[in-house]
Amino acid sequence: MKIKLSMQTYKWICYAIGYVFITSGIMKLVVSDFRGMFANMGLPFPEATLFLVAIVEIGCGVLIVARLYIHLAVPPLLLIMLGALYFSKLPTLFNKGFLSFAFEARLDIVMFILLLLVWQHVRGKIAF
């Protein structure tokens, strides 16, 4: 089923997605606490991974705000959201229970859904 978004709704969703990812990427570059978080997740090359994730979030967030190349900008962000859920939120589910997981994962899940909506909106079209 294809969901039809009005142009105004689509713009505001793009602005919201871009805002979240641009600020998140900038924070990853500026706040040193993220280095420790990435190191504790057991990721290979945590500092390089952190830098790559931050740059992708900023770059793709800017593309989505500008509504350019959305069909290329959304998939990396979906992967980042899945990685965030798997590496940082799933342990909460097993250690603290469902309610803690649901609370901590709320933004990740909402962003994942919004990314899917925007991607579905432009799928098969040239981004405008």
C-alpha positions in Angstrom: 0.0 0.0 0.0 1.4 3.3 -1.0 0.9 6.2 1.4 0.4 9.6 -0.2 1.8 12.5 1.8 0.8 16.1 1.0 3.7 18.2 -0.1 3.5 20.3 3.1 3.6 17.2 5.3 6.4 15.8 3.3 8.5 18.9 3.8 8.0 19.0 7.5 8.8 15.4 7.9 12.1 16.0 5.9 12.9 19.0 8.2 12.3 16.9 11.3 14.4 14.0 10.1 17.2 16.3 9.0 17.2 18.1 12.3 17.5 14.9 14.3 20.3 13.5 12.2 22.3 16.7 11.7 22.3 17.5 15.4 23.1 13.9 16.3 26.0 13.8 13.9 27.4 17.1 15.2 27.1 15.9 18.8 29.0 12.7 17.9 31.9 14.8 16.6 31.9 17.3 19.5 31.0 15.3 22.6 33.8 13.0 23.7 31.4 10.7 25.6 30.4 9.1 22.3 34.0 7.7 21.9 33.6 5.7 25.1 30.1 4.5 24.1 31.3 3.3 20.7 34.3 1.6 22.3 32.1 -0.2 24.8 29.8 -1.6 22.1 32.6 -3.8 20.8 32.6 -2.3 17.4 35.8 -2.7 15.3 37.7 0.6 15.0 35.3 2.5 17.3 36.7 6.0 16.6 36.7 5.5 12.8 33.2 4.0 13.0 32.0 7.0 15.2 33.5 9.5 12.7 31.9 7.6 9.7 28.5 7.4 11.4 28.6 11.2 12.3 29.6 12.2 8.8 26.9 10.0 7.2 24.3 11.4 9.6 25.2 15.0 8.8 25.5 14.5 5.1 22.4 12.5 4.6 20.5 14.8 7.0 21.4 17.8 4.9 20.3 16.0 1.7 17.0 15.1 3.3 16.4 18.7 4.5 17.2 19.9 1.0 15.0 17.1 -0.4 17.8 16.0 -2.8 18.8 12.4 -3.5 16.5 11.1 -0.8 16.5 7.7 -2.5 20.2 7.6 -1.8 20.2 9.3 1.6 17.6 7.2 3.4 19.1 3.7 3.2 22.4 4.6 5.1 20.3 6.3 7.8 18.0 3.2 8.1 21.1 1.1 8.6 22.4 3.5 11.2 19.0 3.3 13.0 19.1 -0.5 12.9 22.6 -0.5 14.2 21.6 1.9 17.0 18.7 -0.4 18.0 20.9 -3.5 17.9 24.0 -2.2 19.6 22.6 0.3 22.1 18.9 -0.4 22.7 18.6 -4.2 22.5 20.9 -4.8 25.5 18.4 -2.6 27.5 15.6 -5.0 26.5 17.5 -8.0 27.9 18.9 -6.2 31.0 16.2 -3.9 32.1 13.0 -5.2 30.5 10.5 -4.1 27.8 9.4 -0.8 29.3 12.9 0.6 29.6 13.7 -0.6 26.1 10.5 1.0 24.7 11.3 4.3 26.4 15.0 4.4 25.3 14.2 3.3 21.8 11.3 5.6 21.1 13.2 8.2 19.0 15.0 5.4 17.1 11.7 3.7 16.2 10.0 7.0 15.2 12.9 8.0 13.0 12.9 4.6 11.4 9.2 4.9 10.6 9.6 8.5 9.3 12.5 7.4 7.1 10.5 4.6 5.6 7.6 7.0 4.9 9.9 9.5 3.1 11.6 6.7 1.2 8.3 5.3 0.1 7.2 8.7 -1.0 10.1 9.2 -3.4 10.6 5.6 -4.4 10.4 5.4 -8.1 10.4 9.1 -8.6 13.2 11.6 -9.0 13.6 13.6 -5.8 12.2 17.1 -6.0 
